Amino acid sequence: MNSQNRLISNHEHTCDTQPEPIQEILIMKHYWLIVLTILVVATIIPICSVSADSGTSAVLYQTNFATDPFWTTNNPSSDYWDPAQHMYHFRLEPSTGNYAYSPAINYETGSFTFQYDVIFYQMDAGSTFRMGFTGTDMDFNKGPNVLTTFTNNAKYGPIMILHVVSPSAVQNEVASYKDSYGGPTVNFQLNTTYLVEVDYNNVTNVVTETVTNKDTGQQLWSYFINSQVPLKEMNRIYVGNVGDYGTMGLYAGGWIDDVRLTTVGSVISATPTPVVVQSQPTYVINQTITVKTTPMYTPIPTATKKPTPLPVVIPLAAIAIIGTITVLKRFTRKP
């Protein structure tokens, strides 16, 4: 009887321990499935992130003047491509109506960033340099217009101006002297290369200009105005003084370089992605407005880029991992 009990006990012990090696075999069998799943997910996620971010910005126009940009001008003796400097030369005089502009740019509406480098060798008292993103008229009094202006003002000296004209010809202007924007008067200098950047956010209708000393990286001046209405239908970059009927014989001369116009999101999107607007000085704005009714201004918002939605394949990969773990748990569950 005792031997029979021992036999039964041994048999029960054998049955109890039998699943252990089977479990190990099943785990080893599916080990490579787990590894393969992890590797696939690790590869897919970065690729999908890149794919999701691609196409968020586009270059509408750019030139570094290393080759002839084929700009159109009505005064080739003053405004021309300089192959020796690899820059574009200008010498603007009031009341001449001279201009130079880029080939046509495919833009309808949307946020954009406009950049260029400029260096002046001449800026007579009363002379003005204007460059911007504009419409067919290229008249700084007519819209649409987003103009950066450098002028030698009789009272304030060489100052910078941001000048915006809406499609309905509503003009807004702010300059780098105290009575205009509320901060200390800021002047630019000759023979210094400046990086000029204009950011337009068509969600807030805020236009921001920033001028930086390119050699030192130090910001010279930055401020903003609100266009009140969306800007649209600009189709060229231009340098000129169309609409300026000042005293002749006064010249603004220099070179421009590295012209670039980019947009964030689709340029014809009904809900375009906002551009990131740089932090602005905390001065109280007191703009020079050239319209009869002075619009109310609000502090500049800090726009942030909308988060990129997760691609569909990422949650699918997560489901695959969860399914694999569930299957393994079933195999490893004790009877």
C-alpha positions, 0 to 999 in steps of 0.5 A: 500500500505504501509503495502504491501511494509513493507511486501515485505521489511521484506521478502527481509530482511529475504532472505538477512539474511538467508545464514548467519546461513547456512554458519555457519552450513557449516563451523562447518560441515567442521571444523573437516575436517580441523583439521583432515587434519592438524593433518595428515600432522603434523604427516606425515612430521616428519615421512617422514623426518626420512624415507628420512634420514635413510639409509644415513650411515651404520656401516661396522664394529665395536667392543669394545672388550667386547667380543672376536673379533676373529681377525686373527694374526700370533703372538698370544703372542704379538697381542691378545684380552685382556679380562681383559682390554676389549681391544686388545693388540699389541706389534709390532717389525720390520722385523717380519712381524707380523699382526692382522686383523679383519674379512672380511669387505664388502666394494667396494668403497665410502666415509668412516670414520674409528675410533679407540682408542689407548694407548701406554705403550712403543714406543722405538726409531725407532719403529712404530705402524701402523693401518688402512683400507687395502687390502689382502696384508696388506703391507704398501708399497702396495695398497690399504692402508689407514694407521695411523702411530705412530712412535718414529722418531730419529730427531722429536721424537714421531710423527704421520703419515698419509700414503695412497697407491692407488690401483695402488701403488701410495704412499702419506704421511704426518707427524706431523713435520714441514718440512712435513706439514708446521705447528709446530711439534706435538708429542704424549705421552705414557700412554695417550688415543687418538681417531684417526679418518680418513675421506675419501671423494671419491668425492674429494679423500681427506683423513683427519686424526685427532688425539684427546686426548680422556681424555681432548677432545683437538685436538692434530693434524689434516691434510690431503692428496689427494689420486689423485685417488679413493680408493677401494677394502679395505677389512679388518682393521689391525694392523701390520708391514708387509713390515717394515724391520727395526732394530729388538728388537724395540717395539711399545706396547699398546692397541686399543679399540672402532674400528669402520668403517662407510660409508656414502651412498651406498658403491657401489654407482656411485655417493656416498654422500660426508662425512663432512670434518672437517676444517683444519689448514691453513698451506701450505702443504709440504708433504713427497711424496714417488713417483717420480712425485710430484702431485699438491695439492689443499686446502681441500674443505669443503664438505656438506651433500646433502639436502634430497629431500622432500618426494612425500607425503608432496606436496600431503598433501599440495594439500589436504589442498589447496583443502579443503580451496577451497571447504570451500571458495565455501561454504562460498561465498555469493550468 
